[in-house]
Amino acid sequence: MMDRITIRLPRQQVEMLERLVEAGEFPTVSEAVRYSVRALLEKHGNRVLREADQISFKV
């Protein structure tokens, strides 16, 4: 199951996403956004997890 989130983007970015769909790069704008989020997480996710493991929660 997928959760739904709401984001606000500048009109120019929305238009570019729509153009990618029209060009056949993605079936929907939602899929283009999901692709972008996956790429972001692949690029930065491991680093963030490593840094979180180094945080000490000592009181």
Residue frames as qw, qx, qy, qz and C-alpha x, y, z in Angstrom:
[[0.000, 0.889, 0.458, 0.000, 0.00, 0.00, 0.00],
 [0.406, 0.307, -0.013, 0.861, 1.19, 3.52, -0.73],
 [0.165, -0.672, -0.436, 0.575, 0.67, 6.53, 1.47],
 [0.303, 0.781, 0.327, 0.438, -0.41, 9.83, 0.02],
 [0.378, -0.479, -0.151, 0.778, 1.45, 13.06, 0.58],
 [0.298, 0.901, 0.302, 0.091, 0.71, 16.53, -0.70],
 [0.529, -0.279, 0.118, 0.793, 3.43, 18.81, -2.03],
 [0.276, 0.918, 0.152, -0.238, 3.45, 22.27, -3.53],
 [0.641, -0.035, 0.380, 0.666, 5.69, 22.90, -6.51],
 [0.088, 0.536, -0.148, -0.827, 6.30, 25.98, -8.61],
 [0.716, 0.554, 0.186, -0.382, 4.17, 26.06, -11.77],
 [0.381, 0.698, -0.563, -0.226, 7.30, 25.73, -13.92],
 [0.153, -0.317, 0.932, -0.091, 8.25, 22.42, -12.27],
 [0.616, 0.292, 0.633, -0.367, 4.71, 21.06, -12.63],
 [0.623, 0.682, -0.102, -0.371, 4.74, 21.98, -16.32],
 [0.196, 0.587, -0.776, -0.118, 8.07, 20.21, -16.80],
 [0.383, -0.063, 0.894, -0.223, 6.71, 17.07, -15.11],
 [0.664, 0.504, 0.379, -0.401, 3.66, 17.21, -17.38],
 [0.473, 0.712, -0.416, -0.309, 5.94, 17.55, -20.42],
 [0.089, -0.391, 0.916, -0.007, 7.87, 14.46, -19.34],
 [0.547, 0.236, 0.746, -0.299, 4.57, 12.56, -19.24],
 [0.605, 0.684, 0.070, -0.400, 3.50, 13.93, -22.63],
 [0.293, 0.680, -0.640, -0.207, 6.87, 12.89, -24.07],
 [0.927, 0.019, -0.336, -0.165, 6.31, 9.34, -22.84],
 [0.258, 0.498, -0.699, 0.444, 9.11, 9.38, -20.27],
 [0.115, 0.024, 0.829, -0.547, 6.68, 8.46, -17.46],
 [0.100, -0.453, -0.835, -0.296, 3.11, 7.18, -17.50],
 [0.277, -0.860, -0.405, -0.139, 1.94, 9.78, -14.94],
 [0.032, 0.789, -0.292, 0.540, 3.20, 12.80, -13.05],
 [0.753, -0.565, 0.240, -0.236, 2.95, 10.75, -9.85],
 [0.963, 0.029, 0.076, 0.255, 5.29, 8.13, -11.28],
 [0.483, 0.656, -0.167, 0.555, 7.77, 10.85, -12.29],
 [0.323, -0.757, 0.303, -0.480, 7.74, 12.17, -8.73],
 [0.922, -0.334, 0.187, -0.061, 8.13, 8.64, -7.28],
 [0.844, 0.353, -0.064, 0.399, 11.11, 8.07, -9.59],
 [0.185, 0.750, -0.247, 0.585, 12.68, 11.32, -8.38],
 [0.612, -0.649, 0.280, -0.355, 12.16, 10.44, -4.72],
 [0.984, -0.082, 0.083, 0.132, 13.71, 6.99, -5.24],
 [0.652, 0.529, -0.149, 0.523, 16.75, 8.59, -6.89],
 [0.152, -0.777, 0.273, -0.547, 17.10, 11.06, -4.00],
 [0.809, -0.488, 0.242, -0.218, 16.88, 8.30, -1.40],
 [0.948, 0.153, -0.004, 0.278, 19.39, 6.12, -3.26],
 [0.449, 0.647, -0.201, 0.583, 21.82, 9.04, -3.43],
 [0.085, -0.594, 0.380, -0.704, 21.48, 10.34, 0.13],
 [0.813, -0.418, -0.170, -0.368, 19.66, 7.70, 2.17],
 [0.872, -0.070, -0.362, 0.323, 22.65, 5.61, 3.26],
 [0.327, 0.355, -0.316, 0.817, 24.59, 8.65, 4.44],
 [0.442, -0.507, 0.062, -0.738, 21.69, 9.88, 6.51],
 [0.908, -0.316, -0.232, -0.148, 21.25, 6.46, 8.10],
 [0.733, 0.117, -0.379, 0.552, 24.97, 6.23, 8.90],
 [0.063, 0.427, -0.257, 0.865, 24.92, 9.68, 10.50],
 [0.666, -0.475, -0.076, -0.570, 21.81, 8.78, 12.52],
 [0.909, -0.170, -0.353, 0.139, 23.61, 5.70, 13.88],
 [0.536, 0.222, -0.356, 0.733, 26.41, 7.94, 15.16],
 [0.285, -0.605, 0.047, -0.742, 24.08, 10.15, 17.20],
 [0.293, -0.041, -0.830, 0.472, 24.27, 9.44, 20.90],
 [0.455, -0.590, -0.369, -0.555, 21.03, 9.45, 22.82],
 [0.509, -0.169, -0.641, 0.550, 22.67, 9.48, 26.24],
 [0.301, -0.849, -0.292, -0.320, 20.86, 11.46, 28.93]]
